[in-house]
Each structure stands twice: as structure tokens, then as C-alpha cells.
Amino acid sequence: MQALYSYFQHEKADAKHFEKELFKSIDKLYELYLLMILLFNDLQHVALVSIDDNKNKRLPNKEDLNPNLKFVNNLLLQSISQNKDLKKQVEKRKLSWQNDFDVVRKLYSEIKNGELYKDYIAESENTIAGDRDFLIAVITEHLSQNEVLTSLFEERNMHWVDDSFVAFNSVIRNFEAFEGEYTLMPLLKDEKDDMEFMEILFSKTILYRKDLEELIDRHTQNWEIERIANMDMLLMEMALTEIMHVPNVPVKASLNEYIDISKEYSTPNSKTFVNGVLDKVIAELKRDNKIVKSGRGLKDS
């Protein structure tokens, strides 16, 4: 959506250039995903440094000398720190929190002072399920909506504020799969199919844009094309491209997806407008046998 929106804002844009930038943004999203996982390594490191500093204070108290090690001994954290695939990817891409370590310390302090952390360390032993669920809860309660992290992501990459939702959910799915040994999962379930889907959606939305505009125009009798919000128009064009040219995605799934996106990125009335227009267009396409779906259970979807 962002790549197409940028493309259509330029009168003499090069589609191949914008397609290349689209795939580059996916690679950057993978970097964000890796950085979020790496953040947990550094949170554990901050905790260990804090424990050592407290032990070496001039007048350490009982708690300083006998600290609660539940967090630093978290089984998922331990396994992440030993994962060779993660280390290889991080080194290859030169990813690090070193220049933003004050942010890591601030995040650790916030987590440590929260009720979630206090309840967690109050439990006596480390278990796979308990340690896994705690880190997932840290993401949802402390990281996913954190203003400091949001500002940092925005500084590093203009798309990362939007992309962070996808990246955090990917980290959660990755952590949910932990059963004793951490495995770094790919960002995309099926990279070949997903990349092909993006290429088709991007190129064919551009290729058939004029036809799509005429199709939409027939079902917006009280609206001139120029008066329809640019984002609404783009989302309807993308939805129809997906419905007509991606045979293995159900029509209903495509329709619901673009209605959800319109709620997030367009005007307050977009959901109703986009839904209403697409319903009419889809009815025409079905009547004229212009929607062909293939795959199990998709023929009549």
C-alpha cells in the first residue's frame, strides 16, 4: 500500500524502482524483527550488570548480596543468547543496541518496576511455559506501545512505526514456539510465495489501474472519481487486483482485509464506503464470471 501510494504520487515514476524499494522495505522489516529479539539479550545483560554493581556497592544490603536471579535465568532468554542463527544474522547486518543503550536501561527499569515483573520473580522456579509467557507479556505490556521505542524506530526508519506492529507480532509467534530450545523463525512463513504475492499485487494494480477506475466509477454514481479519497481509491484498486489476479486467496478474506486497512489508514467513513462499493463491484465480477479462484474450498468463495 505504501509503495503504491508513493508510486502514484509521482507523475513519471519508474515502477521497477518503487518495486525494488518495496522489497528493500521488507528486508528492513526483517532487521526490525531481529533488533526486537536482540533487545531481550541486552535487557538480560543490563540485569546482570545491575546485579554485579549492587554486589560491589560500598554498603550492600541483604538483597544486593543475595539477588533474585529469576529474570537473568529465564530459560528463553538463556536460549536466545546461545542461538547461533541469531548471532550470525545480527553480525551480518551489523545490528546493535550499543548506540541506544540508555534506552535499553530505561526499558529495563520500567519493566523491573512493573507489577508483571514483581509477580514473575515472586514465583520460585523457572519453567519453559512461565518464562515464555512472561517475555510475551513484556512485549504486550511494556514494549509494543512504548513511546521511547516508537520515537527511536521513527528516527531509524520512516516506515518502522507502522512496521513495528508486524514485527512485534512476529516476535510473539516466534516466542510462542519455544519448547526448550529457541529457534529463530523467518519473518515470512513462505518467502517465495509471499514475495510473489507482493510482486503480483504491486505490478498488476499499476498495470490495470485505468480498468479498475472505470469499474469502480460504474458503482459510485453519486461520486466523481476525483472526489474519492486517494487512500480509499487505492485500497479498492488493490482489493480488486487481489480478488481478480490472486487465485488462491478467498474473496471474503480479501474484502475483510482491505476494510480493516481502511479503518486504520483512511477516513472515519471509509469502512462503510469501501465495503459498499466493493460489494457492488464483486457482484458484477461474479455475474460476469471474472473471478476465478483455484485451490481446495476456493472455487465458490
Order of alpha helices (4+ residues) and beta strands (2+ residues): alpha-alpha-alpha-alpha-alpha-alpha-alpha-alpha-alpha-alpha-alpha-alpha-alpha-alpha-alpha
